Amino acid sequence: EIFINYLNARGGRVVLKPIDAVPQTWGTPLAAFADTLAHEEKVTALINNIYALAEQEHDYATR
């Protein structure tokens, strides 16, 4: 929500898309942690992409 509010305040337009349901069970605790790690890595990459785009566009406030 913080990202959405920030982007809206800066004149952006946020479009939310459906999110697939996440798994509710795993075969092992290790599998649950592996999925969690993969998700965190994906989110971190997306945030890094936003930062890189802000750099490219000289949008220093977003950095």
C-alpha positions as CSV (number, residue, x, y, z in Angstrom):
1,E,0.0,0.0,0.0
2,I,2.9,2.4,0.7
3,F,4.3,1.9,-2.8
4,I,0.8,2.5,-4.3
5,N,0.2,5.7,-2.3
6,Y,3.7,7.0,-3.2
7,L,3.3,6.3,-6.9
8,N,-0.2,7.8,-7.0
9,A,1.2,10.9,-5.2
10,R,3.9,11.2,-7.9
11,G,1.4,11.1,-10.7
12,G,1.7,7.5,-11.5
13,R,-1.2,5.1,-12.2
14,V,-1.2,1.8,-10.4
15,V,-3.1,-1.0,-12.0
16,L,-3.6,-4.1,-9.7
17,K,-3.9,-7.4,-11.4
18,P,-5.2,-10.7,-10.0
19,I,-2.7,-12.7,-7.9
20,D,-2.7,-16.5,-8.1
21,A,-3.4,-18.3,-4.9
22,V,-0.3,-19.4,-3.0
23,P,0.3,-23.0,-1.9
24,Q,-1.2,-23.9,1.4
25,T,0.7,-27.1,2.1
26,W,4.2,-28.3,1.4
27,G,5.7,-31.7,1.5
28,T,8.4,-30.7,4.0
29,P,9.3,-27.7,6.1
30,L,12.3,-27.3,3.8
31,A,10.0,-27.0,0.8
32,A,8.1,-24.2,2.6
33,F,11.3,-22.3,3.3
34,A,12.5,-22.8,-0.3
35,D,9.2,-21.3,-1.7
36,T,9.5,-18.4,0.8
37,L,13.1,-17.7,-0.2
38,A,12.1,-17.8,-3.9
39,H,9.3,-15.3,-3.2
40,E,11.6,-13.0,-1.3
41,E,14.1,-13.1,-4.1
42,K,11.4,-12.2,-6.6
43,V,10.2,-9.3,-4.6
44,T,13.7,-8.0,-4.1
45,A,14.4,-8.2,-7.8
46,L,11.2,-6.2,-8.5
47,I,12.2,-3.5,-6.0
48,N,15.7,-3.4,-7.5
49,N,14.1,-3.0,-11.0
50,I,12.1,0.0,-9.7
51,Y,15.3,1.5,-8.3
52,A,17.1,1.0,-11.6
53,L,14.3,2.6,-13.6
54,A,14.3,5.6,-11.2
55,E,18.0,5.9,-11.8
56,Q,17.6,5.7,-15.6
57,E,14.8,8.3,-15.5
58,H,16.7,10.6,-13.1
59,D,13.8,10.3,-10.7
60,Y,15.9,11.0,-7.6
61,A,12.8,11.2,-5.3
62,T,11.9,7.6,-6.0
63,R,15.4,6.3,-5.4
